[in-house]
Amino acid sequence: MRTERLAGFVIDTPAASIPRELLSCAADAFLDTVGVALAGTREPASQLAVRWVQGIGGNGVASVWGTAVRAPAAEAAFANGVAAHALDFDDSLPSLRSHPSATMVPTALAVGEATGASGRDVAGAYVLGLEVAGKLGKALGNAHFQRGWHTTATIGIFACTAVAGRLLGLDTRGLQTAWGIAASQMSGLTRNFSTMTKPLHAGHAARCAVMSASLAHSGFTADTAIFDGDRSVVATYGSENGTDLAGALDQLGAPWEIVNPGIYVKRWACCYCNHRPLGGLFQLLSEHQIATEEVESVSIGFLPGSDTALLSSNPSTGLEGKFSIEYVVAAALLDRRITLETFTDDMVRRPRIRELIGKVRRYRIEDDGVYSGLVGHTDVEIATRRGRFRLRVEKTPGSPAWPVSAEDRVAKFLDCSGRVLGEEGARHVLALGRLFTQAPDVATFARAMQGRAADERTRAPAYARSAG
């Protein structure tokens, strides 16, 4: 039984057997995610989500980041999940074909805070949840996304449920049940990209995961073999190019998803399908000293499936701009950088931008495969009065092959979190995050994201003080 085997791996893997370097990678993912989430709390989608959570009320056992609000774990996971994905600045996993941490980190910290879990236990649950995300992603195949399913949510809900189930102390049968409950809530359509409902997908997956694991913990029933046989998740949502799930499960922890293919960290706050073209564009502009005024046209070649998420060729809002290669190229040509401010409505509507958008075209690179913004290559060509400059981009910015430096990761975190917590508060969370796996209780870390509302801001915990 595949469901039982996968659940057994999540529940029965000893915490001590998870290599320390994997836990360190998980801690890095937590910092990156909470950083972009804190900046995301200023977005309208996040503010509306928090307002909705406040209206529900309930026993406040978990922190809603960037606010003084405390909420039930499921609702905190929802609000924080929306914030984590609101800017589209959160990390990605190629085998998932989407964003793992925007769902799993809010789930892990909400349940971890509610249960008094240690940093090591929470990081370990994340590593195991990432295995679920990657292996199910391979089993459902690329066509699952191509048909319109947003894998951040549809597959992410099972990864999050694994995280919540492990932290709640479910046994193997309990996690199987929790997955059965979660399966009837898996949802999220790519048709909603470039709207507030895209980040809603992440919050929904996190919330439903906490609820599913909690209901299973209390004795709620569901099908316990949801990944097996006819009408299973794999049979219903899978595709012809998916990997046999049994074969994928043979690779559990060998290699670990967090190592291979590894977490891809975003350099720019927009859809990852834009990142290879942007990386190549900036490289050409720099190497050949190309001025904006001499650009006659820019052509971007995409492999099949690698621009599926780029829905807007002529955006009129900042959100639409995140899903437009035409806009991000125009902004890069004009501003020579991409920042959080690039994706405001006013920036998208600049007259000069509208002119440059008209110079950008995309085309299909003929190939029999199906790719993504994280896998394959992209062709970039800039035509100028003094000639044409071409580059085939075969690496993805932010990937292990083209990594974000440690210094740039810190700068990204401080820029994002400092917008909400201020410099002092951001550096406090950074210090806690660097010692995340040593924390006896993740509550201090979680509450630090509430900014001035958190008493823990005023003094470092003992384990942090003793570490110097």
Secondary structure, 3 states (H helix, E strand, C coil): CHHHHHHHHHHHCCHHHCCHHHHHHHHHHHHHHHHHHHHHCCCHHHHHHHHHHHHHCCCCCEECCCCCCEECHHHHHHHHHHHHHCCCCCCEECCCCECCHHHHHHHHHHHHHHHCCCHHHHHHHHHHHHHHHHHHHHHHCHHHHHCCECHHHHCHHHHHHHHHHHHHCCCHHHHHHHHHHHHCCCCCEHHHCCCCHHHHHHHHHHHHHHHHHHHHHHCCCCCCCCCCCCCCHHHHHCCCCCCCHHHHHCCCCCCCCHHHHHCECCCCCCCHHHHHHHHHHHHHHHHCCCCHHHEEEEEEEECCCCCCCCCCCCCCCHHHHCCCHHHHHHHHHHHCCCCHHHHCHHHHCCHHHHHHHCCEEEEECCCCCCCECCECCEEEEEEECCEEEEEEECCCCCCCCCCCCHHHHHHHHHHHHHHHHHHHHHHHHHHHHHCHHHCCCCHHHHHHCCHHHCHHHHCCCHHHHHCC
